[in-house]
Amino acid sequence: MMDLTVNSLLSMVVYICCTWAIPAQSTSVSSKRLPKSYSDDHILRSEMTAMDQIIEANECQAAQHPDGTSFRDGDIAVTSGRRSKVCFARSCLWSKSVDGHVYVAYRLSLDYSDLDQRIIRSGMENVESGTCVRFVPWTHQRDYLDIQPKSGCWSYLGQRGGRQTLSLQSPACMLSGVASHELMHALGFVHEHSRIDRDNYVTVLWDNIWKDRVRNFEKFKTNSLNVPYDYDSIMHFGMYSYSEDGDPTLKPKRKDQNIHLGQRTGLSQLDKMKINKLYKCETLED
């Protein structure tokens, strides 16, 4: 497990990178796009969610890659001309082995440093703990994740078949929670705030969102698997995600306690429950 000091240093590197490298096409990005607590004191940036970290990394890239890959919800890759599948359908899930585990083969780019590899594997361990998913190094498998340090942090949704790119840019995306977030997309999960029933739990403050990022708050027609709405999910946008002026873009409807939206340390218990329910698995001992 990576210690907090390294996490903080990497977060500062990402902040500096994105502050000076925001592309020209992101014309709506405001200098006040983060709440003042984040802008004024980098120490408090450790409270950012995995999605906030991804937003920072991805705002350093173009909205569309030359190969025709564009993005939905900020970090879900969609290839032009290919229908974007909404997972929770058996056709886009990774296969379950006869031993009850779901083995997902992966190949790490040789461009990653030893530290990068440890962070990514820590993200994999976050997903494996308490679930039936196991990430195994690629040898000969037809279907596998090709994890590369491309521009930004992003993944396709569910299993596409064959070699499947997942991007974790270094150092911008080098946090284990960010790796876990993108691996959850690869397993077939959308953002928690995109659930079809989300309006029962959060209010979207549309006027506070960057005007060219409003589509990132659309709902997906997905099956919630009868799992309660999870404010603490690693897949949940933060309260200030895509904020134009530093004001909240999402607000929880529950008033009985202080609720934080999302986090970046690891999967919540409900995240793990959703994996096991989607893949019809029981938690197995190693």
N, C-alpha and C positions, 0 to 999 in steps of 0.2 A: 504494500500500500504506500503510495507516494505521500511524503510528509507535507504539512501545511505550508512550510516555508517555500518549497518548490512550487506548489500551487500558486502562491501569492506572486512569486517572481514571474511565472509564466503568464498570469493574468495581467501583470503590469506590462509585459512585452506585447501582449495582444492589444492592450489599450493604446500604447504608443504607436504600434503599427497602424491600427485603424484610424487613429486621430490624424495621421499624416498621409494615409494612403486611400482615403475614401474616393471612389471613382467619380468622374465628372457626371455620369448619368444619374447618380443618386442626388438629384437636385433638392429633394425635400428633406434631406438629413439636416437636422438642426443641431447647433452646438449645445442645446439644452435637451437633447433627446433622452438623456438619462436623468433620473431624479437627482436633486441636489446632493443627497447623501452619497451618491456614487460619484458625481462630478467633483465634489469638493474634497473627498477623502478616499484615496484609493484603497485604504484598509477595509472600508465597508463594502468594497466591491466583491469580497468573498461571499456576500449574501446574494449575489446574482444567481439566477437559475442557469441550468445547462442551456436552455433556449436563449437566454440573454447573451451567454458567451458565444453561441453559434451565430446569433444576429451580428455581433461585433465582427466575428471572423468573416461572415458572408457579405457584409457591407464593404469589404475590401475586394470584392470580386464583381464582375459584370453580372447582370441579371440573366444572361443567357450565354452558354458556351458556344464556340464555333461549330461543334459537332451537332448542334440542334437540341441539346439538352437544356430545358428550362426548369423552373422550380415552382412548386406549389407549397404554400404555407411556409415559405422561406428556405426549407432544406429538404423537401421531398422532390427528387428528380423525376422529370417527365420527359421522355424522348418524343420529339415532334413526329407525328404520323403514327404513333403507337398509342393505343387506347390506354389511358391511365386506369389501372385496376384499383378498385376499392377492396382491400384485403378483408379478411374475415370470410373469405370464400376458400374452400378447400383447394382450389386450383392454384393458389399462389402461396401455399404454405410449404415449408421445408418438410421433407419426408421424415416420418418417425420410424426408428429402427425396431426390430423385433424385441430388443431388450428394453424397450420403453423410452429410450432417450431420443432426442432430436439432435442429430449430429450435423452441424453447419461447418463445412470446410472453408478455410480462409487462407489467403496468401498475403503476406506483408511485403510491401515494396522494400527493396534493398536500400532505398534512399533514407529509410528511417534510422535514426540513431538507436543505440541500446536503450537510452532513456525513453525515447518515443515508443519503442516496442514494449517496454515494461508498462507504460501508461495505457497503451491500447489493450494489452492482456489483462490489466487490472479492470478495465471497462468490461471485458468479456467475463471475468470472474464475477463482477457485480450481477450480470445477467444470469450466470449459471447458478449462483447461490440460491437455493430454495426453489429452483425450477428444473425441468427435465432437459433443458437445452445444454448442449456441450459444443464448444468451438474446438475444432481439430485442424491442425495444419494440413493444407492441401497436398495430396499426393497424386491421385489419378481421378478424383471425383469429377463427374460431368458438371455438376452445379456447385459453384463456390463463390465466395466473396473475394474480390481482388481489392485489397485495401491500399490506397495510394494517397500520397500527399499532394493532391490536386489543389485547386483554388477553392478554399472554403471547406465547410463541414456539411456533407449531404449524403443521402442514400436514396436508392429506389425503394419502393414500397413492396414488401413481400418478396418472395422468390420469383425471379423472372426466367430462370433457366439458363444454363451455361455460365460463362464468366460474367460476374456482376460487380460493377465498380461501386465502391464505397469510399468517399473522400474524407480524409482527416488531415487537413493541412498542418504542417509543422512550422512554427510552434503554435499557431493560432488556435488549433483545435486540440492541443495536447493537454487535456484533462480527462480523467477516467470517466467522469459523469457525462461528458460530451460524447465520448466513444460509446458508452452505454446507450445514450439517447439515439444515436444513429443506428446502432445495432438493433434497437427496438423497432425502428422503421423497417429495417431489413427483414425482421421477423413478421412484419405485417401490421404494425400499429401506427395509427395516426396520432396527432396531438390530442391531449385530453380535452382541451378547450374546443376542439372541433367536433366533439360528440354531438349527435343529433339532439340530445336532451340538455345541452349545456345551458340554455337560457333559463332553466330552472335553478341553476346554481351560481352563475356569474352574469354580470351585466357587462356588455361590450360598450365602451365609451367611444363611439365611432368618431366623434369630432376631435379626439385627441390623437388619432392614429395618423401616421404619415399617409398622405393622400394616395401615394402610389403603392402602398402596402395594405390597403383595406382588404384586398382579396385573401390575405393571409388569415383573416378571421372568419372565413366562410365555414359552414358546417359540412361534414361528410355524412352521408347516409350509411352509417355503420351500425353493427350490432354491438351493444354495450356489454354483451355476455352476462347480463344480470349482475354486474359488479357495480357497487356504488360509485358515484362520482368521486374522483380522487383529486382534491386540491393539492396534495403533496406529491403527485406523480412526477417522475422525472421527465414525463412527456408534456407537462403543463407549461404554457407560456407564463412568464412572470407578470407581475402587476403592471410593469412599465414597458413591456415588450412593444417595440415599434412606436414608442411615444414621440410625438413631434415636438412637444414643448416641455417635457419633463413631468407631465401630468399622467395619472393612471390611464391605462387603456382597458384594463380588466378589473372588475371589482366583485369580490365574493358577495353573494346574497345572504349568507349566514351572518347573523349579528351577535351570536351568543359568545363568541370568543375571537381572539386575534388569529387570523388565518393568513398564512403565507402561501402564495401561489407558486407551486413548483419549487425545485431545489436542484442542486447539481452534485450531490454526494453519491447517490446510488439509487437503485430501484426502491420504491415503496413496497409495502406488503401487498397492496392492491395491484401494483404493476406485476408482481410475481404471480399473483392469483390469476390475472388476465392471461399471462403466458400459458400457464398450466391448463386453463379452461379452453383457450383457443386451440391448443394442440392436444387436448384431451389426454393430458398426462397426470400422473401422480408424482409428487415429490419423491425422488429416489435418492438413496444413499450412494455416495461415490464408491 
